[in-house]
Amino acid sequence: MEYEKISREVELNLRPSSPNPNDLPPDLALEVDIANRSDSKLSIYQAMRVPEIWLYQQGTVKIKHLKNEQYIDALTSRAFPSVTAEQLNQWLEVRRTATDLTVVRTVRQFCRR
C-alpha cells in the first residue's frame, strides 16, 4: 500500500503543470547509419516521442513519422512540409558529384520557391 502511494506521488511530481520547453522532444531527429544499424535506437526516439526522424541508411534517406507509438515511412516531412524523401535523396545525389557550394545553392533555390 505504501509503495502505491509513493509511486503515485512520484508520478504526480514528474508531471509538469505547464510544459517546460526544455523538456519537450525535438521536432526532428537525424539518424545516420554508417557502421551500426539505427533500428535499435528508434525505441529511444519513441520513448522521447520525437515526431519525425530522417534516417540515412545505405545511401538513402527515409522520412519516418511517429504514429500510434510506431515509426512509419512517410513521403513528406512534417517539420518542413515542402521537403520530400525524394528531394532529400536528390540532394544527396547532387552532393556525390558537386561541390559543397553547389549543393548549398541547390538547396537555397529550392527553399526560395
Order of alpha helices (4+ residues) and beta strands (2+ residues): alpha-beta-alpha-beta-beta-beta-alpha-alpha
